[in-house]
């Protein structure tokens, strides 16, 4: 295999990925634009930082959500051991 063929085999997939990205970018441009508030609407930001985060219920009392059969509370407590 000569040098030119080797370079072409390495560059071809990269060039195809770049072309596909450039062609597909206009299809997703609306999802990349941040939401803008309506004119005249006041921007409401909650005060504080991490201290005011709302922690969801992890005990499966309100919503039955499991991850590999474990509740969120069990998964969180096993993460403390790790």
Biopython code that builds the backbone (N, CA, C, O; Angstrom):
import numpy as np
from Bio.PDB.StructureBuilder import StructureBuilder

atoms = [
    (1, "UNK", "N", (0.859, -1.165, 0.000)),
    (1, "UNK", "CA", (0.000, 0.000, 0.000)),
    (1, "UNK", "C", (0.910, 1.234, 0.000)),
    (1, "UNK", "O", (1.823, 1.350, 0.817)),
    (2, "UNK", "N", (0.650, 2.115, -0.898)),
    (2, "UNK", "CA", (1.522, 3.289, -0.977)),
    (2, "UNK", "C", (1.034, 4.397, -0.036)),
    (2, "UNK", "O", (-0.039, 4.297, 0.559)),
    (3, "UNK", "N", (1.825, 5.426, 0.082)),
    (3, "UNK", "CA", (1.559, 6.499, 1.037)),
    (3, "UNK", "C", (0.280, 7.258, 0.700)),
    (3, "UNK", "O", (-0.475, 7.620, 1.602)),
    (4, "UNK", "N", (0.026, 7.502, -0.581)),
    (4, "UNK", "CA", (-1.164, 8.263, -0.983)),
    (4, "UNK", "C", (-2.442, 7.492, -0.664)),
    (4, "UNK", "O", (-3.428, 8.077, -0.214)),
    (5, "UNK", "N", (-2.425, 6.202, -0.891)),
    (5, "UNK", "CA", (-3.606, 5.389, -0.608)),
    (5, "UNK", "C", (-3.865, 5.333, 0.899)),
    (5, "UNK", "O", (-5.015, 5.375, 1.336)),
    (6, "UNK", "N", (-2.815, 5.241, 1.674)),
    (6, "UNK", "CA", (-2.947, 5.214, 3.127)),
    (6, "UNK", "C", (-3.518, 6.537, 3.646)),
    (6, "UNK", "O", (-4.389, 6.530, 4.516)),
    (7, "UNK", "N", (-3.046, 7.650, 3.135)),
    (7, "UNK", "CA", (-3.549, 8.962, 3.551)),
    (7, "UNK", "C", (-5.016, 9.121, 3.156)),
    (7, "UNK", "O", (-5.808, 9.675, 3.919)),
    (8, "UNK", "N", (-5.381, 8.637, 1.966)),
    (8, "UNK", "CA", (-6.763, 8.749, 1.506)),
    (8, "UNK", "C", (-7.689, 7.932, 2.403)),
    (8, "UNK", "O", (-8.794, 8.379, 2.712)),
    (9, "UNK", "N", (-7.269, 6.762, 2.819)),
    (9, "UNK", "CA", (-8.104, 5.917, 3.674)),
    (9, "UNK", "C", (-8.302, 6.533, 5.057)),
    (9, "UNK", "O", (-9.332, 6.305, 5.693)),
    (10, "UNK", "N", (-7.352, 7.291, 5.517)),
    (10, "UNK", "CA", (-7.498, 7.937, 6.815)),
    (10, "UNK", "C", (-8.330, 9.210, 6.733)),
    (10, "UNK", "O", (-9.085, 9.510, 7.658)),
    (11, "UNK", "N", (-8.210, 9.947, 5.668)),
    (11, "UNK", "CA", (-8.883, 11.236, 5.552)),
    (11, "UNK", "C", (-10.335, 11.089, 5.100)),
    (11, "UNK", "O", (-11.173, 11.909, 5.475)),
    (12, "UNK", "N", (-10.650, 10.080, 4.317)),
    (12, "UNK", "CA", (-11.998, 9.924, 3.773)),
    (12, "UNK", "C", (-13.075, 9.868, 4.853)),
    (12, "UNK", "O", (-14.053, 10.605, 4.731)),
    (13, "UNK", "N", (-12.968, 9.042, 5.909)),
    (13, "UNK", "CA", (-14.028, 9.038, 6.931)),
    (13, "UNK", "C", (-14.163, 10.367, 7.662)),
    (13, "UNK", "O", (-15.268, 10.765, 8.028)),
    (14, "UNK", "N", (-13.055, 11.049, 7.875)),
    (14, "UNK", "CA", (-13.115, 12.348, 8.546)),
    (14, "UNK", "C", (-13.834, 13.360, 7.675)),
    (14, "UNK", "O", (-14.668, 14.120, 8.168)),
    (15, "UNK", "N", (-13.522, 13.381, 6.392)),
    (15, "UNK", "CA", (-14.178, 14.312, 5.476)),
    (15, "UNK", "C", (-15.669, 14.009, 5.347)),
    (15, "UNK", "O", (-16.481, 14.932, 5.289)),
    (16, "UNK", "N", (-16.039, 12.729, 5.300)),
    (16, "UNK", "CA", (-17.451, 12.370, 5.235)),
    (16, "UNK", "C", (-18.196, 12.809, 6.495)),
    (16, "UNK", "O", (-19.333, 13.273, 6.410)),
    (17, "UNK", "N", (-17.573, 12.667, 7.649)),
    (17, "UNK", "CA", (-18.205, 13.104, 8.889)),
    (17, "UNK", "C", (-18.397, 14.613, 8.916)),
    (17, "UNK", "O", (-19.429, 15.099, 9.379)),
    (18, "UNK", "N", (-17.419, 15.351, 8.427)),
    (18, "UNK", "CA", (-17.537, 16.810, 8.388)),
    (18, "UNK", "C", (-18.639, 17.245, 7.436)),
    (18, "UNK", "O", (-19.419, 18.142, 7.756)),
    (19, "UNK", "N", (-18.711, 16.613, 6.262)),
    (19, "UNK", "CA", (-19.747, 16.963, 5.285)),
    (19, "UNK", "C", (-21.138, 16.634, 5.835)),
    (19, "UNK", "O", (-22.072, 17.421, 5.682)),
    (20, "UNK", "N", (-21.269, 15.476, 6.471)),
    (20, "UNK", "CA", (-22.575, 15.111, 7.036)),
    (20, "UNK", "C", (-22.981, 16.067, 8.157)),
    (20, "UNK", "O", (-24.161, 16.390, 8.296)),
    (21, "UNK", "N", (-22.024, 16.516, 8.949)),
    (21, "UNK", "CA", (-22.320, 17.462, 10.021)),
    (21, "UNK", "C", (-22.767, 18.801, 9.463)),
    (21, "UNK", "O", (-23.717, 19.402, 9.963)),
    (22, "UNK", "N", (-22.083, 19.267, 8.426)),
    (22, "UNK", "CA", (-22.447, 20.552, 7.820)),
    (22, "UNK", "C", (-23.825, 20.470, 7.168)),
    (22, "UNK", "O", (-24.603, 21.421, 7.240)),
    (23, "UNK", "N", (-24.127, 19.348, 6.538)),
    (23, "UNK", "CA", (-25.427, 19.215, 5.883)),
    (23, "UNK", "C", (-26.568, 18.998, 6.875)),
    (23, "UNK", "O", (-27.698, 19.403, 6.606)),
    (24, "UNK", "N", (-26.290, 18.364, 8.022)),
    (24, "UNK", "CA", (-27.334, 18.081, 8.993)),
    (24, "UNK", "C", (-27.529, 19.213, 9.992)),
    (24, "UNK", "O", (-28.540, 19.227, 10.693)),
    (25, "UNK", "N", (-26.613, 20.150, 10.085)),
    (25, "UNK", "CA", (-26.713, 21.234, 11.062)),
    (25, "UNK", "C", (-27.978, 22.072, 10.908)),
    (25, "UNK", "O", (-28.601, 22.390, 11.922)),
    (26, "UNK", "N", (-28.397, 22.449, 9.692)),
    (26, "UNK", "CA", (-29.628, 23.248, 9.596)),
    (26, "UNK", "C", (-30.870, 22.514, 10.081)),
    (26, "UNK", "O", (-31.855, 23.160, 10.438)),
    (27, "UNK", "N", (-30.855, 21.191, 10.106)),
    (27, "UNK", "CA", (-32.014, 20.444, 10.567)),
    (27, "UNK", "C", (-32.202, 20.559, 12.076)),
    (27, "UNK", "O", (-33.323, 20.439, 12.570)),
    (28, "UNK", "N", (-31.120, 20.789, 12.810)),
    (28, "UNK", "CA", (-31.188, 20.846, 14.259)),
    (28, "UNK", "C", (-30.957, 22.238, 14.818)),
    (28, "UNK", "O", (-30.786, 22.384, 16.028)),
    (29, "UNK", "N", (-30.945, 23.237, 14.003)),
    (29, "UNK", "CA", (-30.630, 24.585, 14.464)),
    (29, "UNK", "C", (-31.675, 25.108, 15.438)),
    (29, "UNK", "O", (-31.341, 25.882, 16.335)),
    (30, "UNK", "N", (-32.946, 24.701, 15.284)),
    (30, "UNK", "CA", (-33.972, 25.192, 16.202)),
    (30, "UNK", "C", (-33.790, 24.618, 17.596)),
    (30, "UNK", "O", (-34.134, 25.274, 18.578)),
    (31, "UNK", "N", (-33.257, 23.410, 17.706)),
    (31, "UNK", "CA", (-33.049, 22.841, 19.034)),
    (31, "UNK", "C", (-31.803, 23.415, 19.697)),
    (31, "UNK", "O", (-31.638, 23.279, 20.910)),
    (32, "UNK", "N", (-30.930, 24.049, 18.935)),
    (32, "UNK", "CA", (-29.721, 24.626, 19.502)),
    (32, "UNK", "C", (-29.922, 26.049, 20.003)),
    (32, "UNK", "O", (-29.114, 26.555, 20.781)),
    (33, "UNK", "N", (-30.982, 26.686, 19.565)),
    (33, "UNK", "CA", (-31.246, 28.064, 19.976)),
    (33, "UNK", "C", (-31.876, 28.058, 21.365)),
    (33, "UNK", "O", (-32.823, 27.313, 21.618)),
    (34, "UNK", "N", (-31.353, 28.884, 22.257)),
    (34, "UNK", "CA", (-31.891, 28.958, 23.608)),
    (34, "UNK", "C", (-33.278, 29.589, 23.578)),
    (34, "UNK", "O", (-33.593, 30.388, 22.695)),
    (35, "UNK", "N", (-34.089, 29.222, 24.541)),
    (35, "UNK", "CA", (-35.425, 29.776, 24.608)),
    (35, "UNK", "C", (-35.340, 31.235, 25.008)),
    (35, "UNK", "O", (-34.625, 31.599, 25.941)),
    (36, "UNK", "N", (-36.072, 32.055, 24.296)),
    (36, "UNK", "CA", (-36.111, 33.481, 24.606)),
    (36, "UNK", "C", (-37.456, 33.799, 25.231)),
    (36, "UNK", "O", (-38.482, 33.276, 24.797)),
    (37, "UNK", "N", (-37.462, 34.649, 26.242)),
    (37, "UNK", "CA", (-38.736, 34.987, 26.878)),
    (37, "UNK", "C", (-39.609, 35.814, 25.936)),
    (37, "UNK", "O", (-39.112, 36.488, 25.034)),
    (38, "UNK", "N", (-40.896, 35.749, 26.162)),
    (38, "UNK", "CA", (-41.845, 36.531, 25.380)),
    (38, "UNK", "C", (-41.631, 38.007, 25.667)),
    (38, "UNK", "O", (-41.248, 38.369, 26.779)),
    (39, "UNK", "N", (-41.872, 38.861, 24.687)),
    (39, "UNK", "CA", (-41.704, 40.299, 24.932)),
    (39, "UNK", "C", (-42.640, 40.773, 26.045)),
    (39, "UNK", "O", (-43.831, 40.464, 26.044)),
    (40, "UNK", "N", (-42.092, 41.516, 26.977)),
    (40, "UNK", "CA", (-42.884, 42.043, 28.091)),
    (40, "UNK", "C", (-42.981, 41.093, 29.271)),
    (40, "UNK", "O", (-43.465, 41.484, 30.333)),
    (41, "UNK", "N", (-42.535, 39.860, 29.112)),
    (41, "UNK", "CA", (-42.608, 38.905, 30.216)),
    (41, "UNK", "C", (-41.405, 39.083, 31.130)),
    (41, "UNK", "O", (-40.274, 39.248, 30.671)),
    (42, "UNK", "N", (-41.664, 39.047, 32.403)),
    (42, "UNK", "CA", (-40.587, 39.202, 33.384)),
    (42, "UNK", "C", (-39.867, 37.867, 33.548)),
    (42, "UNK", "O", (-40.496, 36.809, 33.575)),
    (43, "UNK", "N", (-38.567, 37.928, 33.654)),
    (43, "UNK", "CA", (-37.779, 36.721, 33.854)),
    (43, "UNK", "C", (-37.769, 36.405, 35.341)),
    (43, "UNK", "O", (-37.341, 37.229, 36.150)),
    (44, "UNK", "N", (-38.238, 35.216, 35.706)),
    (44, "UNK", "CA", (-38.286, 34.814, 37.105)),
    (44, "UNK", "C", (-37.176, 33.804, 37.358)),
    (44, "UNK", "O", (-37.121, 32.739, 36.742)),
    (45, "UNK", "N", (-36.308, 34.164, 38.270)),
    (45, "UNK", "CA", (-35.222, 33.271, 38.646)),
    (45, "UNK", "C", (-35.348, 32.991, 40.132)),
    (45, "UNK", "O", (-35.494, 33.916, 40.931)),
    (46, "UNK", "N", (-35.292, 31.724, 40.505)),
    (46, "UNK", "CA", (-35.380, 31.421, 41.939)),
    (46, "UNK", "C", (-34.146, 31.919, 42.672)),
    (46, "UNK", "O", (-33.032, 31.864, 42.151)),
    (47, "UNK", "N", (-34.355, 32.399, 43.872)),
    (47, "UNK", "CA", (-33.243, 32.921, 44.665)),
    (47, "UNK", "C", (-32.414, 31.781, 45.219)),
    (47, "UNK", "O", (-32.929, 30.687, 45.449)),
    (48, "UNK", "N", (-31.144, 32.028, 45.433)),
    (48, "UNK", "CA", (-30.278, 31.040, 46.042)),
    (48, "UNK", "C", (-29.571, 30.183, 45.020)),
    (48, "UNK", "O", (-29.589, 30.475, 43.824)),
    (49, "UNK", "N", (-28.968, 29.156, 45.485)),
    (49, "UNK", "CA", (-28.201, 28.265, 44.618)),
    (49, "UNK", "C", (-28.522, 26.831, 44.951)),
    (49, "UNK", "O", (-29.675, 26.405, 44.884)),
    (50, "UNK", "N", (-27.492, 26.088, 45.311)),
    (50, "UNK", "CA", (-27.678, 24.670, 45.586)),
    (50, "UNK", "C", (-28.526, 24.427, 46.826)),
    (50, "UNK", "O", (-29.134, 23.364, 46.958)),
    (51, "UNK", "N", (-28.576, 25.366, 47.711)),
    (51, "UNK", "CA", (-29.352, 25.186, 48.936)),
    (51, "UNK", "C", (-30.851, 25.130, 48.644)),
    (51, "UNK", "O", (-31.607, 24.571, 49.439)),
    (52, "UNK", "N", (-31.289, 25.689, 47.538)),
    (52, "UNK", "CA", (-32.711, 25.724, 47.209)),
    (52, "UNK", "C", (-33.109, 24.689, 46.173)),
    (52, "UNK", "O", (-34.202, 24.774, 45.612)),
    (53, "UNK", "N", (-32.251, 23.713, 45.904)),
    (53, "UNK", "CA", (-32.615, 22.666, 44.952)),
    (53, "UNK", "C", (-33.721, 21.798, 45.533)),
    (53, "UNK", "O", (-33.722, 21.491, 46.725)),
    (54, "UNK", "N", (-34.657, 21.409, 44.685)),
    (54, "UNK", "CA", (-35.736, 20.536, 45.100)),
    (54, "UNK", "C", (-35.317, 19.101, 44.791)),
    (54, "UNK", "O", (-35.112, 18.740, 43.632)),
    (55, "UNK", "N", (-35.193, 18.295, 45.830)),
    (55, "UNK", "CA", (-34.779, 16.912, 45.654)),
    (55, "UNK", "C", (-36.023, 16.057, 45.443)),
    (55, "UNK", "O", (-36.959, 16.133, 46.238)),
    (56, "UNK", "N", (-36.052, 15.249, 44.390)),
    (56, "UNK", "CA", (-37.231, 14.428, 44.135)),
    (56, "UNK", "C", (-37.366, 13.309, 45.169)),
    (56, "UNK", "O", (-36.403, 12.948, 45.844)),
    (57, "UNK", "N", (-38.576, 12.772, 45.277)),
    (57, "UNK", "CA", (-38.847, 11.665, 46.179)),
    (57, "UNK", "C", (-38.207, 10.404, 45.609)),
    (57, "UNK", "O", (-38.566, 9.972, 44.514)),
    (58, "UNK", "N", (-37.269, 9.812, 46.332)),
    (58, "UNK", "CA", (-36.546, 8.642, 45.849)),
    (58, "UNK", "C", (-37.063, 7.343, 46.437)),
    (58, "UNK", "O", (-36.519, 6.280, 46.136)),
    (59, "UNK", "N", (-38.094, 7.393, 47.264)),
    (59, "UNK", "CA", (-38.564, 6.193, 47.956)),
    (59, "UNK", "C", (-39.645, 5.443, 47.197)),
    (59, "UNK", "O", (-40.171, 4.458, 47.717)),
    (60, "UNK", "N", (-39.994, 5.859, 46.007)),
    (60, "UNK", "CA", (-41.033, 5.233, 45.173)),
    (60, "UNK", "C", (-42.419, 5.288, 45.814)),
    (60, "UNK", "O", (-43.262, 4.440, 45.522)),
    (61, "UNK", "N", (-42.666, 6.257, 46.669)),
    (61, "UNK", "CA", (-44.002, 6.403, 47.242)),
    (61, "UNK", "C", (-44.934, 7.128, 46.289)),
    (61, "UNK", "O", (-46.098, 6.747, 46.160)),
    (62, "UNK", "N", (-44.446, 8.170, 45.617)),
    (62, "UNK", "CA", (-45.311, 8.942, 44.730)),
    (62, "UNK", "C", (-45.243, 8.445, 43.295)),
    (62, "UNK", "O", (-46.275, 8.325, 42.636)),
    (63, "UNK", "N", (-44.061, 8.157, 42.809)),
    (63, "UNK", "CA", (-43.879, 7.678, 41.440)),
    (63, "UNK", "C", (-43.028, 6.420, 41.508)),
    (63, "UNK", "O", (-41.962, 6.418, 42.123)),
    (64, "UNK", "N", (-43.495, 5.354, 40.880)),
    (64, "UNK", "CA", (-42.773, 4.087, 40.914)),
    (64, "UNK", "C", (-41.763, 4.054, 39.778)),
    (64, "UNK", "O", (-42.092, 3.664, 38.657)),
    (65, "UNK", "N", (-40.546, 4.458, 40.065)),
    (65, "UNK", "CA", (-39.465, 4.470, 39.083)),
    (65, "UNK", "C", (-38.342, 3.615, 39.627)),
    (65, "UNK", "O", (-37.901, 3.807, 40.760)),
    (66, "UNK", "N", (-37.877, 2.668, 38.822)),
    (66, "UNK", "CA", (-36.774, 1.818, 39.252)),
    (66, "UNK", "C", (-35.684, 1.818, 38.203)),
    (66, "UNK", "O", (-35.920, 2.091, 37.026)),
    (67, "UNK", "N", (-34.479, 1.504, 38.664)),
    (67, "UNK", "CA", (-33.322, 1.379, 37.783)),
    (67, "UNK", "C", (-32.726, 0.012, 38.056)),
    (67, "UNK", "O", (-32.143, -0.217, 39.116)),
    (68, "UNK", "N", (-32.870, -0.893, 37.104)),
    (68, "UNK", "CA", (-32.459, -2.284, 37.275)),
    (68, "UNK", "C", (-33.093, -2.893, 38.519)),
    (68, "UNK", "O", (-32.451, -3.667, 39.229)),
    (69, "UNK", "N", (-34.351, -2.544, 38.786)),
    (69, "UNK", "CA", (-35.086, -3.107, 39.911)),
    (69, "UNK", "C", (-34.811, -2.440, 41.245)),
    (69, "UNK", "O", (-35.375, -2.855, 42.257)),
    (70, "UNK", "N", (-33.963, -1.421, 41.282)),
    (70, "UNK", "CA", (-33.656, -0.734, 42.535)),
    (70, "UNK", "C", (-34.333, 0.635, 42.545)),
    (70, "UNK", "O", (-34.418, 1.314, 41.522)),
    (71, "UNK", "N", (-34.808, 1.017, 43.719)),
    (71, "UNK", "CA", (-35.381, 2.356, 43.833)),
    (71, "UNK", "C", (-34.256, 3.375, 43.856)),
    (71, "UNK", "O", (-33.089, 3.015, 44.008)),
    (72, "UNK", "N", (-34.598, 4.617, 43.709)),
    (72, "UNK", "CA", (-33.602, 5.674, 43.724)),
    (72, "UNK", "C", (-32.888, 5.769, 45.058)),
    (72, "UNK", "O", (-31.692, 6.057, 45.110)),
    (73, "UNK", "N", (-33.619, 5.527, 46.141)),
    (73, "UNK", "CA", (-33.022, 5.586, 47.472)),
    (73, "UNK", "C", (-31.982, 4.485, 47.652)),
    (73, "UNK", "O", (-30.898, 4.736, 48.178)),
    (74, "UNK", "N", (-32.308, 3.263, 47.217)),
    (74, "UNK", "CA", (-31.364, 2.148, 47.325)),
    (74, "UNK", "C", (-30.130, 2.410, 46.466)),
    (74, "UNK", "O", (-29.004, 2.140, 46.882)),
    (75, "UNK", "N", (-30.350, 2.931, 45.283)),
    (75, "UNK", "CA", (-29.227, 3.233, 44.383)),
    (75, "UNK", "C", (-28.325, 4.326, 44.982)),
    (75, "UNK", "O", (-27.100, 4.252, 44.882)),
    (76, "UNK", "N", (-28.940, 5.327, 45.596)),
    (76, "UNK", "CA", (-28.178, 6.390, 46.227)),
    (76, "UNK", "C", (-27.366, 5.891, 47.417)),
    (76, "UNK", "O", (-26.207, 6.267, 47.594)),
    (77, "UNK", "N", (-27.984, 5.045, 48.224)),
    (77, "UNK", "CA", (-27.284, 4.510, 49.402)),
    (77, "UNK", "C", (-26.160, 3.553, 48.994)),
    (77, "UNK", "O", (-25.117, 3.524, 49.647)),
    (78, "UNK", "N", (-26.350, 2.775, 47.934)),
    (78, "UNK", "CA", (-25.276, 1.891, 47.478)),
    (78, "UNK", "C", (-24.141, 2.717, 46.866)),
    (78, "UNK", "O", (-22.989, 2.283, 46.894)),
    (79, "UNK", "N", (-24.435, 3.873, 46.325)),
    (79, "UNK", "CA", (-23.404, 4.762, 45.803)),
    (79, "UNK", "C", (-22.541, 5.346, 46.911)),
    (79, "UNK", "O", (-21.379, 5.678, 46.680)),
    (80, "UNK", "N", (-23.096, 5.475, 48.104)),
    (80, "UNK", "CA", (-22.295, 5.948, 49.231)),
    (80, "UNK", "C", (-21.225, 4.934, 49.610)),
    (80, "UNK", "O", (-20.134, 5.311, 50.039)),
    (81, "UNK", "N", (-21.528, 3.661, 49.455)),
    (81, "UNK", "CA", (-20.560, 2.614, 49.768)),
    (81, "UNK", "C", (-19.420, 2.637, 48.763)),
    (81, "UNK", "O", (-18.256, 2.475, 49.129)),
    (82, "UNK", "N", (-19.757, 2.838, 47.502)),
    (82, "UNK", "CA", (-18.731, 2.861, 46.449)),
    (82, "UNK", "C", (-17.856, 4.070, 46.629)),
    (82, "UNK", "O", (-16.928, 4.283, 45.850)),
]
sb = StructureBuilder()
sb.init_structure("model")
sb.init_model(0)
sb.init_chain("A")
sb.init_seg("    ")
for serial, (resi, resn, name, xyz) in enumerate(atoms, 1):
    if name == "N":
        sb.init_residue(resn, " ", resi, " ")
    sb.init_atom(name, np.array(xyz, "f"), 0.0, 1.0, " ", f" {name:<3s}", serial, name[0])
structure = sb.get_structure()
